[in-house]
Amino acid sequence: MSWTPTGASAPTTTSLDELAGVVAGGRVLVLSGAGLSTESGIPDYRGESGQLRRHVPMTYDEFVGTEQNRRRYWARSHLGWRTITGAAPNDGHRAVADLARRGYLAGVITQNVDGLHQAAGTPDVVELHGSLSRVVCLGCRRTSGRDDLDRRLRRANPGFDATAVRVNPDGDVELGDEDVRGFRLVGCTGCGSGVLKPDVVFFGESVPRDRVDRCHALVDGAAALVVLGSSLAVMSGLRFVRRAADAGKPVLIVNRGQTRGDRYAAVRVELPLGRALTDLARLLPATA
């Protein structure tokens, strides 16, 4: 979960010239991380808001291990979902959608689970780590909408009036044991008894193979890879950076702070993402 910067950093700049030159050529694949959503009020784990320093997310083994762990997760996530659904796309999301409409992008892979790329109008986003808007039954594998689960949890817990202290990127919140203890879980409406889990990749869980293969195909078909707001601390995203670099394709990173992928990057742009991407979109011609 954690990563400590080591080795040389990528050449850093506050100029958009090199980034604009690469994007102007078209067929650019975007890989976005939690840093893109911080301007929408959703904190990240490893950047300046650094939630990983104060909150360790639940692992897959913990979630499936005990009912009490699942009770703790769903009580906290039930509150966090209200913040996720209340978040709106920011200037960075809108700029990415604009670049896609104008033909500059070969695709978008996001490590985020908040759905804000789609809300901004970006089509065909590959959600590498899944989406909080869906729920999957670990028994029958049926998927359903999170809004439906939210209504069912509200009915099952009419007196639940806890207040979230802090919301994390995975929709989890800080919540005391006394608020969790009486929270009632609900089962799958398909099979009637299955354990429900958000349709996201937990820490310790693998990204589905077909999804990885789709991302590899996007990397192979792109002319360049641009990373937006990710420290690339986990291999699920870093592997695409490595694949692009091994193929001799330019890798450019826009991120506040060093990343695990710096050694593969031609340059790292040190600017706030909303401002950088809005300015980038203005620098480019109307169409690719």
C-alpha positions in Angstrom: 0.0 0.0 0.0 2.8 2.4 0.8 5.7 3.5 -1.4 8.7 5.6 -0.5 10.3 7.7 -3.4 13.7 6.4 -4.2 16.1 7.1 -7.1 16.2 10.0 -9.5 13.1 12.0 -10.3 11.9 12.7 -13.8 12.9 16.1 -15.3 10.3 18.4 -13.8 8.8 21.6 -15.3 5.9 24.0 -15.0 5.8 24.5 -18.7 3.2 22.7 -20.8 5.2 23.0 -24.1 6.5 19.4 -24.2 3.1 17.9 -23.1 1.3 20.0 -25.7 3.6 18.9 -28.4 3.0 15.2 -27.6 -0.8 15.6 -27.2 -1.0 17.6 -30.5 0.2 14.4 -32.3 -3.0 12.6 -31.2 -3.6 9.0 -30.2 -2.7 9.7 -26.6 -3.7 7.3 -23.9 -4.6 8.9 -20.5 -4.0 7.0 -17.2 -5.6 9.0 -14.4 -5.4 8.6 -10.6 -6.9 9.9 -7.4 -5.0 13.2 -7.8 -7.4 14.2 -10.6 -10.4 14.1 -8.3 -9.0 16.0 -5.3 -10.3 19.3 -6.8 -13.8 17.7 -6.7 -13.5 17.2 -2.9 -12.4 13.5 -2.9 -9.0 13.2 -1.2 -6.3 10.9 -2.5 -4.2 8.4 -0.5 -0.6 9.4 -1.3 -0.6 13.0 -2.6 -0.8 16.2 -0.7 -4.0 15.2 1.2 -2.3 11.9 2.1 -5.2 9.8 3.5 -3.0 6.7 3.6 -1.0 8.3 6.4 -4.1 8.4 8.6 -6.4 5.6 7.2 -5.5 2.1 6.0 -8.1 0.8 3.6 -9.7 -2.6 4.2 -8.1 -5.5 2.3 -10.0 -8.1 0.4 -9.0 -10.8 2.9 -10.3 -8.7 5.8 -13.6 -8.0 4.0 -14.3 -11.7 3.2 -12.9 -12.9 6.5 -15.6 -11.9 9.0 -19.1 -10.5 9.1 -18.0 -7.9 11.6 -15.4 -6.6 9.1 -18.1 -6.4 6.4 -20.4 -4.6 8.9 -17.7 -2.1 9.6 -17.0 -1.6 5.9 -20.7 -1.1 4.9 -21.6 1.2 7.8 -18.7 3.5 6.9 -19.1 3.2 3.1 -22.9 3.8 3.5 -22.0 7.3 4.8 -19.2 7.8 2.4 -21.4 7.1 -0.6 -23.3 10.3 0.1 -20.1 12.3 -0.5 -19.1 10.4 -3.6 -22.6 10.9 -5.2 -22.4 14.6 -4.3 -19.1 15.2 -6.0 -19.1 16.9 -9.4 -16.5 16.8 -12.2 -13.8 19.5 -11.9 -11.9 21.4 -14.6 -9.5 18.5 -15.1 -12.2 16.0 -15.8 -13.9 18.5 -18.2 -10.6 19.1 -20.0 -10.0 15.4 -20.5 -13.5 15.1 -21.9 -12.9 18.0 -24.2 -9.6 16.5 -25.5 -11.5 13.2 -26.2 -14.2 15.0 -28.1 -11.7 16.8 -30.3 -10.0 13.5 -31.2 -6.7 13.8 -29.3 -7.1 10.7 -27.1 -6.8 7.0 -27.9 -8.6 6.2 -24.7 -8.8 6.8 -20.9 -7.9 4.3 -18.2 -8.7 5.5 -14.7 -7.6 4.1 -11.3 -10.5 6.0 -9.8 -13.8 4.5 -8.7 -15.8 7.7 -8.5 -17.3 7.9 -12.0 -16.3 11.5 -12.5 -14.7 11.0 -16.0 -18.0 9.6 -17.3 -20.0 12.4 -15.5 -17.9 14.9 -17.4 -18.7 13.3 -20.7 -15.7 11.2 -21.5 -16.8 8.0 -23.4 -15.5 4.5 -23.1 -13.5 4.9 -19.9 -11.8 1.8 -18.6 -12.4 1.6 -14.9 -9.3 -0.3 -13.9 -10.3 -0.7 -10.2 -14.0 -0.9 -10.9 -16.8 1.5 -9.7 -18.4 2.3 -6.4 -21.7 2.8 -8.4 -22.0 -1.0 -8.7 -22.3 -3.9 -6.2 -21.4 -7.5 -6.9 -22.6 -10.6 -5.0 -19.7 -12.9 -4.1 -22.1 -15.9 -4.2 -24.0 -15.7 -7.5 -21.8 -12.9 -9.1 -24.9 -10.8 -9.9 -24.2 -7.1 -10.2 -26.7 -4.4 -9.2 -26.7 -0.6 -8.7 -25.3 1.0 -5.6 -28.4 3.4 -5.4 -30.6 0.3 -4.9 -28.4 -1.0 -2.1 -28.3 2.5 -0.5 -32.1 2.5 -0.3 -32.2 -1.0 1.1 -29.6 -0.1 3.8 -31.5 3.0 4.7 -34.7 0.9 5.2 -32.7 -1.7 7.3 -31.1 1.0 9.5 -33.8 3.7 10.0 -32.1 5.1 13.2 -28.6 5.2 11.7 -27.6 8.9 12.1 -23.8 8.7 12.4 -21.8 11.6 10.9 -18.7 11.0 8.7 -15.6 12.7 10.0 -13.4 12.1 6.9 -14.1 10.6 3.5 -11.5 8.5 1.7 -11.0 7.9 -2.0 -12.7 4.4 -1.8 -15.8 6.0 -0.2 -14.9 4.7 3.2 -15.1 7.1 6.2 -13.8 7.4 9.7 -16.5 6.0 12.1 -16.4 5.0 15.8 -17.1 1.4 16.9 -20.3 2.4 18.7 -21.7 3.6 15.4 -20.8 0.4 13.6 -22.0 -2.1 16.2 -25.8 -2.0 15.5 -25.6 -1.5 11.7 -27.6 -4.2 9.8 -26.4 -5.7 6.6 -28.6 -6.8 3.7 -28.1 -9.8 1.4 -28.2 -10.3 -2.4 -31.7 -9.9 -3.9 -30.7 -12.4 -6.6 -29.7 -15.5 -4.6 -31.0 -14.3 -1.3 -28.0 -15.1 0.8 -24.8 -14.0 -1.0 -22.3 -11.5 0.5 -22.4 -8.1 -1.2 -19.2 -6.3 -2.1 -18.7 -3.0 -3.9 -17.6 -3.8 -7.5 -14.2 -2.4 -6.9 -10.7 -4.0 -6.6 -9.8 -4.0 -3.0 -6.2 -3.9 -1.8 -4.9 -7.5 -2.0 -7.3 -8.3 -4.9 -6.3 -8.7 -8.6 -7.6 -6.7 -11.5 -9.7 -9.0 -13.7 -7.6 -10.5 -16.5 -9.9 -9.3 -19.4 -9.7 -5.7 -18.1 -5.9 -5.9 -17.9 -5.8 -7.2 -21.5 -8.0 -4.4 -22.7 -5.7 -1.9 -21.1 -2.7 -3.5 -22.7 -4.4 -3.3 -26.1 -5.0 0.5 -25.5 -1.3 1.0 -24.6 -0.2 -0.9 -27.7 -2.5 1.1 -30.0 -1.5 4.5 -28.5 1.3 6.8 -29.7 2.0 8.1 -26.1 0.9 7.7 -22.5 0.0 10.7 -20.3 -0.4 10.0 -16.5 -2.6 12.4 -14.6 -2.6 12.6 -10.8 -1.2 9.2 -9.9 1.8 8.3 -7.8 1.9 5.0 -9.7 2.6 3.3 -6.3 0.7 0.2 -7.2 1.6 -2.2 -10.0 -1.9 -2.2 -11.4 -1.1 1.2 -13.0 2.7 1.1 -13.2 2.7 -1.9 -15.5 1.1 0.2 -18.3 3.8 2.9 -17.9 6.5 0.2 -18.2 4.8 -1.3 -21.2 4.6 2.0 -23.0 8.2 2.9 -22.1 9.5 -0.6 -23.2 7.8 0.0 -26.6 9.6 3.3 -27.0 6.5 5.5 -26.6 6.7 8.8 -24.8 5.5 8.8 -21.2 4.6 12.2 -19.6 3.3 12.7 -16.1 1.3 15.6 -14.6 1.5 15.2 -10.9 2.3 17.2 -7.8 5.2 15.2 -6.4 7.5 12.4 -7.4 6.0 9.1 -8.7 7.1 5.5 -8.9 7.0 5.9 -12.7 9.4 8.9 -12.9 12.2 6.8 -14.3 10.2 6.0 -17.4 8.9 9.5 -18.0 10.3 12.1 -20.4 9.0 14.9 -18.1 6.8 15.4 -15.1 4.7 18.6 -15.1 4.4 20.1 -11.5 1.1 22.0 -11.8 -2.4 21.7 -10.3 -4.3 19.4 -12.7 -7.4 21.5 -13.2 -5.3 24.5 -14.3 -2.8 22.4 -16.3 -5.3 20.5 -18.3 -7.5 23.5 -19.0 -4.5 25.5 -20.3 -3.4 22.5 -22.3 -6.8 22.2 -24.0 -6.6 25.9 -24.9 -3.1 25.5 -26.4 -4.3 22.9 -28.9 -6.1 23.3 -32.3 -9.8 22.6 -32.4 -9.3 19.1 -33.7 -6.4 16.6 -33.8 
